[in-house]
Amino acid sequence: MSGVSFGAVLAYLMNKSLFIVRKPMSVEGAHTQSHEGAIGHRWIFVDDFVSSGATRDHVMRAVEGLAPSAVFVGDYLYQNPSPWRPVVIPR
């Protein structure tokens, strides 16, 4: 499942804003917006898993550049090995 699909459902169910940051693409001639949505005062990173941390670092730089006062409070990893206990990793 895509992080965007999961994040949209999670934001809807929690009545929270959704902010999407896309990975940079090198498709010649393609123009895509790198981000869209609204950033709240506090935010979490939602993804399937964190391997190298490069995606999370990219998202953190984007959010810090657009909303420097927003506070990162942790990660929600929905492909955690234990489906009954999501991992939240504080920064």
Secondary structure, 3 states (H helix, E strand, C coil): CCHHHHHHHHHHHHCCCCEEECCCCCCCCCCCCCEEECCCCEEEEEECCCCCCHHHHHHHHHHHHHCCCCEEEEEEECCCCCCCCCECCCC
